Every structure is written in C-alpha cells, then in structure tokens.
Amino acid sequence: MNPRRPLLAASDVRKVYRTGTVEVAALRDLDLTVDHGELVGVMGPSGSGKTTLLNCLSGLDDIDAGRVEVDGRDLFAMSDAERTEHRARAMGFVFQAFNLIPVFTAAENVELPLLLTGTPPHEARARAVGMLERVGLGDRVTHRPSELSGGEQQRVTIARALVARPAVVWADEPTGNLDSAMAGQVMDLLTGLNRDEGQTIVLVTHDEAIGRRLPRLVRMRDGRLVSDSLRTELEHVD
C-alpha cells in the first residue's frame, strides 16, 4: 500500500518581485511538504518571505518557477477561475486584519463562503451557527463586528475559515492585533482544532512564544527555509 500523499507539496518554488529594472527574489527554490493533520508554524525576521510563502502556497499570488500541489491538485496548472474555486472549496484563511463585513452579523459573515459556492441558504445558516457554537460564540450569532471584542472577531474569522470544511487553513499573524490574553485564547482554539479534529493549519507568526506552542516550526531567512523542527527537537535544544 502506497503511503498517503502529503496535503501540501511545494518544490523549487521561486517568487520574484519586479519594480522597473530591480528584481527581488522573495522565495528562492523553496521546498516544503505538509501532511494531513499537521499544524506548522512559519517564523522569520521581517522581509524573510513568510507572508509571500503563504500567499504563493495558497495560490493567492503567482509563482515564477516551481510546483505547488494542494490536496492532490497542481495549483498553477489551473486557470485563474479553477484556482479561485479550488481555493474557496479546499482552503480557509485567517489574517491579522479580521476582514469582516461590518454590516453583517457574525452568522452572516460566517455563512458567506458557503453561499458563494452554492450552498442552499438554510443549510449555510445552520452550518454557520454550528461553527460559531464550536468556537465559543453561540451567544454572539446576531452580533455585528462592532459589538464584538477583538478576540471574538478573530473567532468569527476562524469560524468563517472552517465552515466549508477546508483541507487546509492558512493563518497569517492571526494574533497580531490581539493582546496577550486574547492571543492565548485564539491559539488555544487553533491548537485544539488541530489536535481534536485533525485540521491542517499553516500559521505565520513573529511571536516566539506562539512558535514554542506549535508541534512543527519552520524558520525562514532571505526567502529560504533554514530550519524545520518538531517540538520534541525544539524542547531538546532548549
């Protein structure tokens, strides 16, 4: 029996930003695999390529060379429309900025990805409410973002990212706008979803304290991966 293929397989990925005659290589022949059910942190100094890595591996940005497969499909062999649909069905996103629609309630924000992919409205609402309950916001379903704390708003974004049952959730500095107490609650939620439900998560962070909580930590510098360690290895080093 062949081993199950990785959920994410990126090989020789290169990304170059061009401004006039100036070229900056943001990713340099980068290789990375992520298995189903992993929680992987990506750390590195400012400008090391962390966010570019997330954007390229999720197909939000194009690449200049290499190959990226997510859930068995080559992202950059698809048309733009196919890639957009695949992203909507197979991926969830959590960003530092909550990106919630201010005039929508929590439930309306969470159900939106389902409605955009053709889920019937009554089913979309039921799944949205159920997901809000799972992230501890069952009593905030009808509240708008302005009526929620920062931590609660980020929980809504996590519910929105998860409601379509994605293969992978990409999280870019998900605690960057939160104080330490709220950041801890959000990380408790993400690590719990990974541990209890096997949700695959790739998380970019600059916070060493958060990095120490993650079971696998990848470090970047100058567009390259410079280390890839499991928590047991990190604890041994400590």
Phi and psi restraints in degrees (value plus and minus 20) as a CYANA .aco file:
   2 ASN   PHI     -94.2   -54.2
   2 ASN   PSI     121.5   161.5
   3 PRO   PHI     -83.7   -43.7
   3 PRO   PSI     131.7   171.7
   4 ARG   PHI     -85.3   -45.3
   4 ARG   PSI     116.9   156.9
   5 ARG   PHI     -86.4   -46.4
   5 ARG   PSI     130.2   170.2
   6 PRO   PHI     -79.5   -39.5
   6 PRO   PSI     133.0   173.0
   7 LEU   PHI     -86.9   -46.9
   7 LEU   PSI     -62.1   -22.1
   8 LEU   PHI    -141.8  -101.8
   8 LEU   PSI     110.9   150.9
   9 ALA   PHI    -156.4  -116.4
   9 ALA   PSI      90.5   130.5
  10 ALA   PHI    -136.1   -96.1
  10 ALA   PSI     113.9   153.9
  11 SER   PHI    -158.7  -118.7
  11 SER   PSI     114.0   154.0
  12 ASP   PHI      32.3    72.3
  12 ASP   PSI      19.3    59.3
  13 VAL   PHI     -97.9   -57.9
  13 VAL   PSI     108.6   148.6
  14 ARG   PHI    -148.9  -108.9
  14 ARG   PSI     114.9   154.9
  15 LYS   PHI    -153.4  -113.4
  15 LYS   PSI     105.3   145.3
  16 VAL   PHI    -141.8  -101.8
  16 VAL   PSI     110.0   150.0
  17 TYR   PHI    -118.5   -78.5
  17 TYR   PSI     115.0   155.0
  18 ARG   PHI    -141.7  -101.7
  18 ARG   PSI     111.2   151.2
  19 THR   PHI    -150.4  -110.4
  19 THR   PSI      83.6   123.6
  20 GLY   PHI      43.5    83.5
  20 GLY   PSI    -142.0  -102.0
  21 THR   PHI    -114.3   -74.3
  21 THR   PSI     -19.7    20.3
  22 VAL   PHI    -112.3   -72.3
  22 VAL   PSI     111.2   151.2
  23 GLU   PHI    -139.6   -99.6
  23 GLU   PSI     115.1   155.1
  24 VAL   PHI    -144.9  -104.9
  24 VAL   PSI     100.2   140.2
  25 ALA   PHI    -101.8   -61.8
  25 ALA   PSI      87.8   127.8
  26 ALA   PHI    -104.0   -64.0
  26 ALA   PSI     -53.8   -13.8
  27 LEU   PHI    -148.1  -108.1
  27 LEU   PSI     115.2   155.2
  28 ARG   PHI    -143.4  -103.4
  28 ARG   PSI      79.2   119.2
  29 ASP   PHI      26.7    66.7
  29 ASP   PSI      34.3    74.3
  30 LEU   PHI    -110.1   -70.1
  30 LEU   PSI     116.1   156.1
  31 ASP   PHI    -139.4   -99.4
  31 ASP   PSI     116.2   156.2
  32 LEU   PHI    -178.4  -138.4
  32 LEU   PSI     117.0   157.0
  33 THR   PHI    -144.5  -104.5
  33 THR   PSI     125.0   165.0
  34 VAL   PHI    -152.6  -112.6
  34 VAL   PSI     106.4   146.4
  35 ASP   PHI    -105.3   -65.3
  35 ASP   PSI     141.7   181.7
  36 HIS   PHI     -76.4   -36.4
  36 HIS   PSI     112.9   152.9
  37 GLY   PHI      64.3   104.3
  37 GLY   PSI     -15.5    24.5
  38 GLU   PHI    -103.7   -63.7
  38 GLU   PSI     132.5   172.5
  39 LEU   PHI    -138.6   -98.6
  39 LEU   PSI      90.9   130.9
  40 VAL   PHI    -137.9   -97.9
  40 VAL   PSI     107.2   147.2
  41 GLY   PHI    -116.5   -76.5
  41 GLY   PSI     125.0   165.0
  42 VAL   PHI    -141.5  -101.5
  42 VAL   PSI     100.8   140.8
  43 MET   PHI    -147.5  -107.5
  43 MET   PSI     141.2   181.2
  44 GLY   PHI     144.6   184.6
  44 GLY   PSI     143.3   183.3
  45 PRO   PHI     -85.9   -45.9
  45 PRO   PSI     144.6   184.6
  46 SER   PHI     -76.1   -36.1
  46 SER   PSI     114.0   154.0
  47 GLY   PHI      64.7   104.7
  47 GLY   PSI     -15.0    25.0
  48 SER   PHI     -99.5   -59.5
  48 SER   PSI     -34.9     5.1
  49 GLY   PHI      89.4   129.4
  49 GLY   PSI      -7.4    32.6
  50 LYS   PHI     -81.6   -41.6
  50 LYS   PSI     -73.7   -33.7
  51 THR   PHI     -88.1   -48.1
  51 THR   PSI     -57.3   -17.3
  52 THR   PHI     -80.6   -40.6
  52 THR   PSI     -60.8   -20.8
  53 LEU   PHI     -77.7   -37.7
  53 LEU   PSI     -69.4   -29.4
  54 LEU   PHI     -81.3   -41.3
  54 LEU   PSI     -64.7   -24.7
  55 ASN   PHI     -85.7   -45.7
  55 ASN   PSI     -57.1   -17.1
  56 CYS   PHI     -95.9   -55.9
  56 CYS   PSI     -59.8   -19.8
  57 LEU   PHI     -91.4   -51.4
  57 LEU   PSI     -41.8    -1.8
  58 SER   PHI    -113.8   -73.8
  58 SER   PSI     -27.4    12.6
  59 GLY   PHI      63.5   103.5
  59 GLY   PSI     -12.1    27.9
  60 LEU   PHI     -88.6   -48.6
  60 LEU   PSI     -54.1   -14.1
  61 ASP   PHI    -135.2   -95.2
  61 ASP   PSI     131.4   171.4
  62 ASP   PHI     -94.5   -54.5
  62 ASP   PSI     143.2   183.2
  63 ILE   PHI    -137.8   -97.8
  63 ILE   PSI     140.1   180.1
  64 ASP   PHI    -114.5   -74.5
  64 ASP   PSI     -41.9    -1.9
  65 ALA   PHI    -182.5  -142.5
  65 ALA   PSI     140.8   180.8
  66 GLY   PHI      83.4   123.4
  66 GLY   PSI    -188.9  -148.9
  67 ARG   PHI    -164.4  -124.4
  67 ARG   PSI     118.8   158.8
  68 VAL   PHI    -152.8  -112.8
  68 VAL   PSI      99.3   139.3
  69 GLU   PHI    -132.5   -92.5
  69 GLU   PSI     111.2   151.2
  70 VAL   PHI    -147.5  -107.5
  70 VAL   PSI     103.8   143.8
  71 ASP   PHI      36.6    76.6
  71 ASP   PSI      18.2    58.2
  72 GLY   PHI      63.5   103.5
  72 GLY   PSI     -15.4    24.6
  73 ARG   PHI    -141.5  -101.5
  73 ARG   PSI     115.6   155.6
  74 ASP   PHI     -97.3   -57.3
  74 ASP   PSI      89.8   129.8
  75 LEU   PHI     -79.7   -39.7
  75 LEU   PSI     -60.0   -20.0
  76 PHE   PHI    -115.2   -75.2
  76 PHE   PSI     -11.2    28.8
  77 ALA   PHI    -113.7   -73.7
  77 ALA   PSI     -25.4    14.6
  78 MET   PHI    -108.7   -68.7
  78 MET   PSI     138.6   178.6
  79 SER   PHI     -92.1   -52.1
  79 SER   PSI     145.4   185.4
  80 ASP   PHI     -77.8   -37.8
  80 ASP   PSI     -60.7   -20.7
  81 ALA   PHI     -86.4   -46.4
  81 ALA   PSI     -61.4   -21.4
  82 GLU   PHI     -85.2   -45.2
  82 GLU   PSI     -60.3   -20.3
  83 ARG   PHI     -86.3   -46.3
  83 ARG   PSI     -59.5   -19.5
  84 THR   PHI     -82.6   -42.6
  84 THR   PSI     -63.5   -23.5
  85 GLU   PHI     -86.2   -46.2
  85 GLU   PSI     -62.6   -22.6
  86 HIS   PHI     -81.3   -41.3
  86 HIS   PSI     -61.1   -21.1
  87 ARG   PHI     -83.2   -43.2
  87 ARG   PSI     -61.1   -21.1
  88 ALA   PHI     -85.7   -45.7
  88 ALA   PSI     -54.2   -14.2
  89 ARG   PHI    -111.7   -71.7
  89 ARG   PSI     -48.8    -8.8
  90 ALA   PHI    -133.0   -93.0
  90 ALA   PSI     -25.9    14.1
  91 MET   PHI    -153.0  -113.0
  91 MET   PSI     128.6   168.6
  92 GLY   PHI    -143.9  -103.9
  92 GLY   PSI     133.4   173.4
  93 PHE   PHI    -150.8  -110.8
  93 PHE   PSI     115.7   155.7
  94 VAL   PHI    -149.3  -109.3
  94 VAL   PSI     101.4   141.4
  95 PHE   PHI    -135.0   -95.0
  95 PHE   PSI     147.0   187.0
  96 GLN   PHI     -81.0   -41.0
  96 GLN   PSI     -65.5   -25.5
  97 ALA   PHI    -100.1   -60.1
  97 ALA   PSI     111.7   151.7
  98 PHE   PHI     -87.6   -47.6
  98 PHE   PSI     -50.2   -10.2
  99 ASN   PHI      36.3    76.3
  99 ASN   PSI      17.6    57.6
 100 LEU   PHI    -108.9   -68.9
 100 LEU   PSI     129.5   169.5
 101 ILE   PHI    -101.5   -61.5
 101 ILE   PSI      95.4   135.4
 102 PRO   PHI     -83.5   -43.5
 102 PRO   PSI     -48.3    -8.3
 103 VAL   PHI    -107.3   -67.3
 103 VAL   PSI     -25.0    15.0
 104 PHE   PHI    -112.5   -72.5
 104 PHE   PSI     128.4   168.4
 105 THR   PHI     -93.7   -53.7
 105 THR   PSI     151.5   191.5
 106 ALA   PHI     -76.7   -36.7
 106 ALA   PSI     -65.8   -25.8
 107 ALA   PHI     -83.0   -43.0
 107 ALA   PSI     -60.3   -20.3
 108 GLU   PHI     -86.7   -46.7
 108 GLU   PSI     -58.5   -18.5
 109 ASN   PHI     -83.4   -43.4
 109 ASN   PSI     -62.1   -22.1
 110 VAL   PHI     -92.4   -52.4
 110 VAL   PSI     -55.6   -15.6
 111 GLU   PHI     -97.6   -57.6
 111 GLU   PSI     -34.5     5.5
 112 LEU   PHI     -75.9   -35.9
 112 LEU   PSI     -66.1   -26.1
 113 PRO   PHI     -79.4   -39.4
 113 PRO   PSI     -53.6   -13.6
 114 LEU   PHI     -89.5   -49.5
 114 LEU   PSI     -63.1   -23.1
 115 LEU   PHI     -83.3   -43.3
 115 LEU   PSI     -56.2   -16.2
 116 LEU   PHI     -89.0   -49.0
 116 LEU   PSI     -42.3    -2.3
 117 THR   PHI    -123.9   -83.9
 117 THR   PSI      -5.5    34.5
 118 GLY   PHI      72.2   112.2
 118 GLY   PSI      -9.5    30.5
 119 THR   PHI     -88.9   -48.9
 119 THR   PSI     114.2   154.2
 120 PRO   PHI     -76.4   -36.4
 120 PRO   PSI     122.3   162.3
 121 PRO   PHI     -74.9   -34.9
 121 PRO   PSI     -62.1   -22.1
 122 HIS   PHI     -86.3   -46.3
 122 HIS   PSI     -57.1   -17.1
 123 GLU   PHI     -90.1   -50.1
 123 GLU   PSI     -60.2   -20.2
 124 ALA   PHI     -81.2   -41.2
 124 ALA   PSI     -63.0   -23.0
 125 ARG   PHI     -85.8   -45.8
 125 ARG   PSI     -62.9   -22.9
 126 ALA   PHI     -82.3   -42.3
 126 ALA   PSI     -62.1   -22.1
 127 ARG   PHI     -88.9   -48.9
 127 ARG   PSI     -56.6   -16.6
 128 ALA   PHI     -84.4   -44.4
 128 ALA   PSI     -65.3   -25.3
 129 VAL   PHI     -84.0   -44.0
 129 VAL   PSI     -61.8   -21.8
 130 GLY   PHI     -82.5   -42.5
 130 GLY   PSI     -59.4   -19.4
 131 MET   PHI     -90.0   -50.0
 131 MET   PSI     -58.0   -18.0
 132 LEU   PHI     -83.1   -43.1
 132 LEU   PSI     -56.7   -16.7
 133 GLU   PHI     -83.3   -43.3
 133 GLU   PSI     -59.2   -19.2
 134 ARG   PHI     -85.5   -45.5
 134 ARG   PSI     -50.2   -10.2
 135 VAL   PHI    -116.1   -76.1
 135 VAL   PSI      -6.8    33.2
 136 GLY   PHI      64.2   104.2
 136 GLY   PSI       2.0    42.0
 137 LEU   PHI    -141.4  -101.4
 137 LEU   PSI      11.0    51.0
 138 GLY   PHI     -80.4   -40.4
 138 GLY   PSI     -43.7    -3.7
 139 ASP   PHI    -117.3   -77.3
 139 ASP   PSI      -8.9    31.1
 140 ARG   PHI    -142.7  -102.7
 140 ARG   PSI      -3.2    36.8
 141 VAL   PHI     -77.9   -37.9
 141 VAL   PSI     -60.0   -20.0
 142 THR   PHI    -116.3   -76.3
 142 THR   PSI     -14.8    25.2
 143 HIS   PHI    -102.5   -62.5
 143 HIS   PSI     123.5   163.5
 144 ARG   PHI    -108.3   -68.3
 144 ARG   PSI     141.7   181.7
 145 PRO   PHI     -72.2   -32.2
 145 PRO   PSI     -57.9   -17.9
 146 SER   PHI     -86.1   -46.1
 146 SER   PSI     -35.7     4.3
 147 GLU   PHI    -117.1   -77.1
 147 GLU   PSI     -14.2    25.8
 148 LEU   PHI    -136.5   -96.5
 148 LEU   PSI     130.9   170.9
 149 SER   PHI     -92.8   -52.8
 149 SER   PSI     148.8   188.8
 150 GLY   PHI     -78.5   -38.5
 150 GLY   PSI     -63.0   -23.0
 151 GLY   PHI     -84.2   -44.2
 151 GLY   PSI     -58.4   -18.4
 152 GLU   PHI     -87.6   -47.6
 152 GLU   PSI     -58.8   -18.8
 153 GLN   PHI     -82.8   -42.8
 153 GLN   PSI     -59.9   -19.9
 154 GLN   PHI     -88.1   -48.1
 154 GLN   PSI     -52.2   -12.2
 155 ARG   PHI     -85.0   -45.0
 155 ARG   PSI     -55.9   -15.9
 156 VAL   PHI     -83.6   -43.6
 156 VAL   PSI     -62.1   -22.1
 157 THR   PHI     -85.1   -45.1
 157 THR   PSI     -54.7   -14.7
 158 ILE   PHI     -88.0   -48.0
 158 ILE   PSI     -62.5   -22.5
 159 ALA   PHI     -79.6   -39.6
 159 ALA   PSI     -62.4   -22.4
 160 ARG   PHI     -82.8   -42.8
 160 ARG   PSI     -59.3   -19.3
 161 ALA   PHI     -86.6   -46.6
 161 ALA   PSI     -49.6    -9.6
 162 LEU   PHI    -116.1   -76.1
 162 LEU   PSI     -36.3     3.7
 163 VAL   PHI     -83.7   -43.7
 163 VAL   PSI     -49.2    -9.2
 164 ALA   PHI    -107.1   -67.1
 164 ALA   PSI     -10.8    29.2
 165 ARG   PHI      35.5    75.5
 165 ARG   PSI      39.0    79.0
 166 PRO   PHI     -93.1   -53.1
 166 PRO   PSI     137.2   177.2
 167 ALA   PHI     -88.8   -48.8
 167 ALA   PSI     -55.2   -15.2
 168 VAL   PHI    -164.6  -124.6
 168 VAL   PSI     124.0   164.0
 169 VAL   PHI    -131.0   -91.0
 169 VAL   PSI     108.0   148.0
 170 TRP   PHI    -120.5   -80.5
 170 TRP   PSI     105.5   145.5
 171 ALA   PHI    -144.2  -104.2
 171 ALA   PSI      95.3   135.3
 172 ASP   PHI    -126.7   -86.7
 172 ASP   PSI      84.9   124.9
 173 GLU   PHI      30.2    70.2
 173 GLU   PSI      34.8    74.8
 174 PRO   PHI     -87.0   -47.0
 174 PRO   PSI     -35.4     4.6
 175 THR   PHI    -129.6   -89.6
 175 THR   PSI     -10.6    29.4
 176 GLY   PHI     -83.4   -43.4
 176 GLY   PSI     -47.9    -7.9
 177 ASN   PHI    -121.3   -81.3
 177 ASN   PSI      -6.1    33.9
 178 LEU   PHI    -136.4   -96.4
 178 LEU   PSI     132.1   172.1
 179 ASP   PHI     -93.7   -53.7
 179 ASP   PSI     152.7   192.7
 180 SER   PHI     -83.4   -43.4
 180 SER   PSI     -56.0   -16.0
 181 ALA   PHI     -87.4   -47.4
 181 ALA   PSI     -67.0   -27.0
 182 MET   PHI     -87.1   -47.1
 182 MET   PSI     -56.7   -16.7
 183 ALA   PHI     -80.8   -40.8
 183 ALA   PSI     -60.5   -20.5
 184 GLY   PHI     -83.7   -43.7
 184 GLY   PSI     -58.0   -18.0
 185 GLN   PHI     -86.1   -46.1
 185 GLN   PSI     -61.8   -21.8
 186 VAL   PHI     -85.1   -45.1
 186 VAL   PSI     -60.8   -20.8
 187 MET   PHI     -87.9   -47.9
 187 MET   PSI     -55.9   -15.9
 188 ASP   PHI     -78.6   -38.6
 188 ASP   PSI     -61.8   -21.8
 189 LEU   PHI     -85.3   -45.3
 189 LEU   PSI     -67.7   -27.7
 190 LEU   PHI     -86.2   -46.2
 190 LEU   PSI     -64.2   -24.2
 191 THR   PHI     -87.2   -47.2
 191 THR   PSI     -53.8   -13.8
 192 GLY   PHI     -86.8   -46.8
 192 GLY   PSI     -61.7   -21.7
 193 LEU   PHI     -82.7   -42.7
 193 LEU   PSI     -57.9   -17.9
 194 ASN   PHI     -88.5   -48.5
 194 ASN   PSI     -65.9   -25.9
 195 ARG   PHI     -90.0   -50.0
 195 ARG   PSI     -65.6   -25.6
 196 ASP   PHI    -107.4   -67.4
 196 ASP   PSI     -49.2    -9.2
 197 GLU   PHI    -139.7   -99.7
 197 GLU   PSI     -21.4    18.6
 198 GLY   PHI      50.3    90.3
 198 GLY   PSI       4.0    44.0
 199 GLN   PHI     -90.3   -50.3
 199 GLN   PSI     105.3   145.3
 200 THR   PHI     -96.0   -56.0
 200 THR   PSI     109.8   149.8
 201 ILE   PHI    -157.4  -117.4
 201 ILE   PSI     113.2   153.2
 202 VAL   PHI    -135.5   -95.5
 202 VAL   PSI     100.4   140.4
 203 LEU   PHI    -145.3  -105.3
 203 LEU   PSI     101.5   141.5
 204 VAL   PHI    -111.2   -71.2
 204 VAL   PSI     112.4   152.4
 205 THR   PHI    -171.0  -131.0
 205 THR   PSI     132.7   172.7
 206 HIS   PHI    -124.0   -84.0
 206 HIS   PSI     -24.1    15.9
 207 ASP   PHI    -110.4   -70.4
 207 ASP   PSI      94.4   134.4
 208 GLU   PHI     -82.1   -42.1
 208 GLU   PSI     -54.3   -14.3
 209 ALA   PHI     -83.6   -43.6
 209 ALA   PSI     -59.6   -19.6
 210 ILE   PHI     -88.8   -48.8
 210 ILE   PSI     -62.6   -22.6
 211 GLY   PHI     -75.0   -35.0
 211 GLY   PSI     -57.7   -17.7
 212 ARG   PHI     -89.3   -49.3
 212 ARG   PSI     -38.0     2.0
 213 ARG   PHI    -104.5   -64.5
 213 ARG   PSI     -32.8     7.2
 214 LEU   PHI    -110.7   -70.7
 214 LEU   PSI     121.4   161.4
 215 PRO   PHI     -89.2   -49.2
 215 PRO   PSI     -43.0    -3.0
 216 ARG   PHI    -161.1  -121.1
 216 ARG   PSI     114.9   154.9
 217 LEU   PHI    -151.8  -111.8
 217 LEU   PSI     102.8   142.8
 218 VAL   PHI    -125.9   -85.9
 218 VAL   PSI     113.7   153.7
 219 ARG   PHI    -134.0   -94.0
 219 ARG   PSI     121.9   161.9
 220 MET   PHI    -139.6   -99.6
 220 MET   PSI     131.8   171.8
 221 ARG   PHI    -173.4  -133.4
 221 ARG   PSI     109.9   149.9
 222 ASP   PHI      33.3    73.3
 222 ASP   PSI      21.2    61.2
 223 GLY   PHI      59.2    99.2
 223 GLY   PSI     -12.3    27.7
 224 ARG   PHI    -144.1  -104.1
 224 ARG   PSI     132.9   172.9
 225 LEU   PHI    -100.6   -60.6
 225 LEU   PSI     104.8   144.8
 226 VAL   PHI    -129.1   -89.1
 226 VAL   PSI     -33.9     6.1
 227 SER   PHI    -179.2  -139.2
 227 SER   PSI     136.3   176.3
 228 ASP   PHI    -169.8  -129.8
 228 ASP   PSI      83.9   123.9
 229 SER   PHI    -147.8  -107.8
 229 SER   PSI     124.5   164.5
 230 LEU   PHI    -106.7   -66.7
 230 LEU   PSI     138.1   178.1
 231 ARG   PHI     -78.4   -38.4
 231 ARG   PSI     -59.1   -19.1
 232 THR   PHI     -80.4   -40.4
 232 THR   PSI     -56.2   -16.2
 233 GLU   PHI     -89.8   -49.8
 233 GLU   PSI     -60.0   -20.0
 234 LEU   PHI     -83.9   -43.9
 234 LEU   PSI     -61.5   -21.5
 235 GLU   PHI     -84.9   -44.9
 235 GLU   PSI     -55.6   -15.6
 236 HIS   PHI     -86.6   -46.6
 236 HIS   PSI     -59.5   -19.5
 237 VAL   PHI     -84.2   -44.2
 237 VAL   PSI     -62.8   -22.8
